[in-house]
Amino acid sequence: MNNDGDVVRDWRTLTLVVLTLTVLIFIANIHLEVRGEVSDVDIFSRFTHSALISFIFVNSALFLITLALSHKHAKLIEQALGTLLAAVVAALLFGLLVESGITVTGVATDVWSQFALGAIRMMTADFAILLALGTSFGILLTLVTGRETPSDPLLELETTSFEKEEE
């Protein structure tokens, strides 16, 4: 049984979804600029910076994970070199992008400032997203599982009179 057709279809679908979301993000930001609700969003530079910084982080993490596993599997050494090379090329491309004048407004124009503030913004947003997802799934899990907690012992006490009993 060959499932290669399913894999290709899944990758095409994923690519179409990512491209659609990217286009919609650009359209939404340009719409905000045209309406005057936001001045000078400069979505292209922010998007390219975020994409390159994410690519650097992901490849660096894959490189470190691959190094941790490479002592068991010999073929992972090529993967480690590939991910390291991809991270280095992305870092060089990011530097060239900043040096060519494509910078995010409101940040110093040197490469390190652009990278550091972009990374901090992305990590903050990623942490907020993960926190919101964790909280939502935690609440949903609590509501769905229907766990019962032991009742409060004070609620089980019966009170017929509020007067002090004489002994």
C-alpha positions as CSV (number, residue, x, y, z in Angstrom):
1,M,0.0,0.0,0.0
2,N,1.5,3.3,-1.1
3,N,0.6,6.4,0.8
4,D,2.9,8.8,-1.1
5,G,-0.2,10.5,-2.7
6,D,-1.6,11.3,0.7
7,V,1.7,12.8,1.9
8,V,1.9,15.0,-1.2
9,R,-1.7,16.1,-0.8
10,D,-1.1,16.9,2.9
11,W,1.9,19.0,2.1
12,R,0.1,20.8,-0.6
13,T,-2.8,21.5,1.7
14,L,-0.4,22.8,4.5
15,T,1.4,25.0,2.0
16,L,-1.8,26.4,0.7
17,V,-3.0,27.2,4.3
18,V,0.3,28.9,5.2
19,L,0.3,31.0,2.0
20,T,-3.3,31.9,2.5
21,L,-2.7,33.0,6.1
22,T,0.4,35.0,5.0
23,V,-1.6,36.8,2.3
24,L,-4.4,37.5,4.6
25,I,-2.0,39.0,7.2
26,F,-0.5,41.3,4.6
27,I,-3.9,42.3,3.3
28,A,-5.2,43.1,6.9
29,N,-2.1,45.2,7.7
30,I,-2.2,47.1,4.4
31,H,-6.0,47.7,5.0
32,L,-5.2,49.1,8.5
33,E,-2.6,51.4,6.9
34,V,-4.9,52.6,4.2
35,R,-7.7,53.3,6.6
36,G,-5.4,55.3,8.8
37,E,-6.0,53.3,11.9
38,V,-2.3,52.4,12.1
39,S,0.4,54.5,10.7
40,D,3.4,52.9,9.0
41,V,3.0,49.3,10.0
42,D,5.8,48.3,7.6
43,I,4.6,44.8,7.5
44,F,7.1,43.5,4.9
45,S,10.2,44.3,7.0
46,R,8.5,43.0,10.2
47,F,7.4,39.8,8.4
48,T,10.8,39.1,6.8
49,H,12.7,39.8,10.1
50,S,10.3,37.5,12.0
51,A,10.6,34.8,9.4
52,L,14.4,34.9,9.4
53,I,14.6,35.0,13.2
54,S,12.2,32.1,13.5
55,F,14.2,30.1,10.9
56,I,17.4,30.8,12.8
57,F,15.9,29.7,16.1
58,V,14.3,26.5,14.7
59,N,17.5,25.4,12.9
60,S,19.6,26.2,15.9
61,A,17.3,24.1,18.1
62,L,17.3,21.3,15.6
63,F,21.1,21.5,15.5
64,L,21.4,21.2,19.3
65,I,18.8,18.3,19.4
66,T,20.6,16.5,16.6
67,L,23.9,16.9,18.5
68,A,22.4,15.3,21.5
69,L,21.2,12.3,19.5
70,S,24.1,12.0,17.1
71,H,26.1,9.7,19.3
72,K,23.5,6.9,18.7
73,H,22.9,7.4,15.0
74,A,25.7,8.1,12.5
75,K,23.4,9.6,9.8
76,L,22.3,12.4,12.2
77,I,25.7,14.1,11.8
78,E,24.8,15.2,8.3
79,Q,21.5,16.5,9.6
80,A,23.4,18.4,12.3
81,L,25.7,20.0,9.8
82,G,22.8,20.8,7.5
83,T,20.8,22.6,10.3
84,L,23.9,24.5,11.5
85,L,24.6,25.6,7.9
86,A,20.9,26.7,7.4
87,A,21.0,28.7,10.7
88,V,24.3,30.4,9.7
89,V,23.0,31.2,6.2
90,A,19.8,32.7,7.7
91,A,21.9,34.8,10.1
92,L,24.0,36.1,7.2
93,L,20.9,36.8,5.2
94,F,19.4,38.7,8.1
95,G,22.5,40.8,8.4
96,L,22.5,41.6,4.7
97,L,18.8,42.5,4.9
98,V,19.4,44.9,7.8
99,E,22.6,46.4,6.2
100,S,20.6,47.0,2.9
101,G,18.2,49.2,4.8
102,I,15.2,46.9,5.4
103,T,14.8,47.6,9.1
104,V,11.9,47.7,11.5
105,T,11.0,51.2,12.6
106,G,11.4,52.2,16.2
107,V,14.6,50.1,16.7
108,A,18.2,51.1,16.3
109,T,19.4,50.3,12.8
110,D,22.3,48.0,13.7
111,V,22.0,44.3,13.1
112,W,22.2,43.2,16.8
113,S,19.5,45.6,17.9
114,Q,17.2,44.6,15.1
115,F,17.8,40.9,15.9
116,A,17.5,41.2,19.7
117,L,14.3,43.3,19.7
118,G,12.7,41.1,17.0
119,A,13.6,38.0,19.0
120,I,12.2,39.4,22.2
121,R,9.0,40.5,20.5
122,M,8.6,37.1,19.0
123,M,9.4,35.2,22.2
124,T,7.0,37.3,24.1
125,A,4.2,36.7,21.6
126,D,5.0,33.0,21.5
127,F,5.0,32.7,25.2
128,A,1.6,34.6,25.4
129,I,0.2,32.2,22.7
130,L,1.4,29.1,24.6
131,L,0.1,30.5,27.9
132,A,-3.3,31.2,26.4
133,L,-3.4,27.7,24.7
134,G,-2.3,26.0,27.9
135,T,-4.9,27.9,30.0
136,S,-7.7,27.2,27.5
137,F,-6.9,23.5,27.2
138,G,-6.5,23.2,30.9
139,I,-9.9,24.8,31.5
140,L,-11.4,22.6,28.8
141,L,-9.8,19.5,30.2
142,T,-11.1,20.3,33.6
143,L,-14.6,20.9,32.3
144,V,-14.7,17.9,30.0
145,T,-13.3,15.3,32.3
146,G,-15.9,15.8,35.0
147,R,-13.6,15.1,37.9
148,E,-15.3,15.2,41.2
149,T,-13.7,16.8,44.2
150,P,-14.5,15.7,47.7
151,S,-17.1,17.8,49.2
152,D,-16.3,20.3,51.9
153,P,-16.7,18.8,55.4
154,L,-18.3,22.0,56.6
155,L,-21.1,21.6,54.1
156,E,-21.9,18.1,55.5
157,L,-22.6,19.4,59.0
158,E,-26.2,19.9,59.8
159,T,-27.2,22.9,61.9
160,T,-30.6,23.1,63.4
161,S,-30.0,25.8,65.8
162,F,-27.7,28.8,66.0
163,E,-27.6,28.8,69.8
164,K,-24.8,27.5,71.9
165,E,-25.5,24.1,73.4
166,E,-25.3,23.8,77.2
167,E,-23.3,20.9,78.5
